[in-house]
């Protein structure tokens, strides 16, 4: 989702959706997801500038033809979305007493991703769109938002009412990628 109406999202709705993320699966019931609502215009502008820097850097990694296609993609709704949410995993949380994390410490980050997934599905059920902006450097985002050092950046989300609804994916419509019926490959051993 990259195209949003300017219509504000009701604060109670956003609060309810974020509260639902507490029910998302998490390793050891650690509930490590931390949400930062970014309302400050200066911080939002800094995020946009970081996105533009990282996006230009990414475009330079493609062949000239692919780079032209890349620059035509709308990869962020940062300027349009009424809600900006940064999601972090609190890597110092004591919840869960470390259960399930000794051999797989990244399970905390995976748990925060399940919270994002829960938020995403709940947002769609409630008529909201959500876009994940992944073209950002994590340390820069953490610095812009002044979060604790032990919070690991997971996602930057644009949230709002969509301008239009589609059943297919935007990157498929833009001919960047095609659907892959074998994407959920299962190996049997």
C-alpha angles and dihedrals in degrees: 000000000000105000117073137176115241089235111122121245114239108253092223091055093051091047091051092049093049090047089056090061089071086074093057115113113266133177110266088353086283096150092202099168114119121187124207115193107210109211102142108106092216093053091045090052090049090052091050091050091049090049091050091049093048092043092053089048091051093048090055091061093065131080113264093260094046091044090056089051090046094053090052091059118098099225101167141035093198096129096043106038114096092209127051117187125182114199123206136177113231100226092187096056114134092200110117091023091249093299110168095003105091095086096022109037090164087070087089090060091045088052091054088051090056087055089053090049091050091049091048094053093044091049092053092048088054095049097260127127124220129199124192112216105203098166095094133102107244098218091050092051091048090051094048091051096041095225126165114283093241093060112102116212112241109163146351110214132196111204131188147103111306121242089217139007124231133176093205126067121265094232090054091050089050091052091240093122139357131229112269115211089194095053092109093057115179121199120200118209 
